[in-house]
Amino acid sequence: MTPTNLLSAPGSTAGSSRPESPDGEVCAIHQPNLFPRLSTLAKLFTADYWIVLDDVQFARRDYQHRTRVASLDGLGKTHWLSIATHLPHGRATSIRGARLADSARCRRRVAQLLADHYRHSAHWPAFKKRLEPVLATFESTDRLADVTEASARLLLDEVGWRGRILHSSDLLARGERSQRLADLAWLTGARTYLCGTGGMRYLNPSAFRVHSIEVLPFQTLATGIWATAREVSAVHALMLVGPRAMRRELEELRGRVLAGSP
């Protein structure tokens, strides 16, 4: 795919030729995570656009190739569900450049660990069927990002998200960090950029003001299914309450966030 050029991005808000966005779209930019945590899924659900940040450096300490799962009763330790990953260019390998080290073994581990933790959920049989296309990606590709994005898409589909997905590797943006994120958000025509607590520590809001984009802090709640939102995969909450109830929770949080409520 030919990258979308951002050479016409404005240097100031005056004379901006940004795309039309009559409904004030909301944009989230996040790396592809394996069965993302509920806090991450909630941010993506709140957005109209998810730009998959796939051309930044892969980080083994992050959630790009792993996630935590927990038992339904919440007792005991959480367990890491990891995908063995090969980095062809060492530490400099980008997320889109990372490869599966042993596809067949990884597929078996994903299927088995999820079943071990959630097979007793009333929602498991239906989820297990919809999990099959994700497991099939282990046979059709050796790209880690394809598998992790498929796992995130599955969870977004489960809760009825109707947004659009773009990829940073397909978009030409300027600079590093704040400037680049602002330019990427501008390409979607966004009026609002969702920023998690980690990003708020380094983000430069002025880069977004140039594009007339509001930087909106994103935080989840701390009770109910949200108690472990930053720790374990959203699969856990899905298996506890089911897709409909989880969608209601996400919609309520979305309303609070966009209204600026704590």
N, C-alpha and C positions, 0 to 999 in steps of 0.2 A: 504494500500500500504506500502511495506517495505521501510523505508527511505534509500536514497542513501548515502553510507558511504563516508566520506571525510578523513578517517584516513591516506590516502596516500598523502594528500595535502602537498606540499613542504614547508620546513621552510625557504628556500631561492630559488632564481631563478635557482641556480645550481642544476642539476639533476632533474629538474621538470618533473613530469609525467602527466602534465595537458592534458585534452582531445584535440584531433586534432581539429583545427578550421581553415581550409584553406582559408576561405573567410573573416576572421577577424570579427567574429560576435560581435554585439553590445548588451549589456545587460542593462536592467532597472529593478530595484527592488523597488516595491511600494506596499503600502497597498491597499486592495480592497476598492474602493470608490464608493458611490452611484452616478450613472450617472456623472462620474468625470468631473472636470473642463477642459476647453480646454487646459490649460497649461499641465495638467497631461496626457490627452489623447495624446497630441503631443509628449510627452516624450516616451510614450509607443509605439506610431506609429513609432518613430525613431529607436526603438530597434528591434533586431531580436528575443530577448527573453524577456518576462516579467516574472520575478519571483514574484508571489503574496506573499507579506509578511504577512502571515495570522496567525503567531504564536507569535506575539508581543502583548503587552497589548493594550486593547481597550481604546480609548480616546474619551470621549464625546464631547470635544471641537474641534475635528478634523472632517474630511469629510467621515468617515467610514460608518456612518448611515444617512448622510444628504448631501444636496447640495442646492445651490441657483438657482432659476429660475427668469427670467426677461421677461417682455413683449416684443413683437417683435419690437415695436417702440423705445424701450430703455428708455421710459419715466416712471417716477414713481419709487417706491421702488422695490427692489428685495424681493423675498419671500423664506423662508426656506422650502424645501421639506424634511421632516424628517420621519424616520421609527422608531416607538416606539420599544425600545430595552431593553431586560432583561439580566442582568449580573449575572449568577448563582453563581459566586465566588466573587461578589463585584468588587471593583476596580482592583483586580488582574486577572480578566477574560481576556482571550486572545481574539483576533478578531474571531478566529475560534470557540471559546466557547460562543460567544454572541448569543442570541436567539431573535427571533421576539416576541414581547409582545402581539400583537393582529394582526395576519396575515391578516384576512379579512378586518379589518379597514385600515391597512397599504396599502393593495392592492387598496382599493377604493380611498384613499388619493393620491397615486401615479398617478393613472389613471386620477383622476379628476383635480389635479393641473396641470399636463402636458397639458391636454386638454384645461383647462381654459386659459393658456398662449399661446398655439401654434396652436389651432384648425383653425386659420385663415391663417396659412402658407400654401402655395401651396404644401409644402413637407410633411404636416401632415398626409394626408390619407395613404400614403405608409408607413410612419414611424409608424403610429398607428397599422397597421397590423403586422409589425415586432416586435412591443412592446409586443404583446400578450404572446409569450413564456416567457418573463421576468416576466410579471404579473402572469403567471401560476406557477412560482417558489414559490410564496407565499402559494400555495396550496400543493405543493409537499415537502416542507422542512420548518423547523423552524429555520434554520441556517441563520443568517444575512449575513455571508460571501458568501453564495451561491447566495443570491439575488443581492448583490452589485457586485459580480464578473460577474453575468449574465448581469447586466446593462452596465458594462464596455465592455464586449464582444460584446454586441449589437452595441455600438458606433464604436468599432474597425471593426466590420463586415461592418458597413455602409460605412466606408471609405476604405474598401478593404485591411486591414492589413493582412499580410500573415505570421506573426511570430508565435512563439510557447509560450505556457504558462506553467510554472512550479509553484510549491508551496513550500515555505520555510519549511512548516511542513513535507514535504516528503524528505527533504534534511538534512543531518547531517553536520553541520559546526561548527567551533571552535569559542570560545571567544564571545565578545560582540561588537556591533556597527561596527567600521571600519573593524576589523578582520573578523567578521562574514559576512559582506557584501562582502568583498573581496573573501572569500572562496565560497560563494554562486555564485558569478559571475564566479569564476574559474570553477565551476562545469559545466557551460554551454559551456566552451571552449572560453569564450569571450576574445577579445583583447581590448575592450573598455567598460568602465562603464559610463553610463550617470548619472550625479549628478545634482540635482536641486540647486537653490540658497540657500535653507535652509540647505541642506546636506553639502554644501561646507563649512559652518561655523564650522562644527565639524569633518568632515571626515579627516582621517589620510591617505594621499596618499601613504605613505610608505608601508602600508598593502597591497596595490594593486601592488606596484612595485615588491614585492616579487614574485608575480604571472605574472609579465610582462604584467600587464593590465594598460592601460592608463585611467586616470580619466578625463572625458570630461565634463566641465560645460555645463549645459543645460539651455538656456533662450529662451523665446518666443519674438516675436516682440511686438510693442506697438500701432500699428495702424490697421485700418480695423477691421476684426473680432477678432483680437488679443487684442483690447482695454480692453476687460473685461475677458481676458483669465484666469486670476488668481482669478476671483470673482464668475463667474456663470458657470453652467453646460455647457458642450460642446453641449448639445441638443439645446441650444439657437443659436449658430453659425450654426448648422446643419439645423435648421428651417429657418434661414435667407438666406443661400446661397445654400443649398442642398448638397447631398453627393459628387457629382463630383467636384464641385468648392472647397468644403472643402478638398477633397483629394489632389487637386492641391496645395492648401495652405500648407498642411502638408508635401507634398513631397518637396516643395520649401524650407520650413524651415529645413527639414531633411538634404537636401543637404548643406545648410548653416552651420548647426551645425557640421556635420561630416567633413566639409572642414575647420572648425575653424573660420568661418567668424562671425563678430559681428551681 
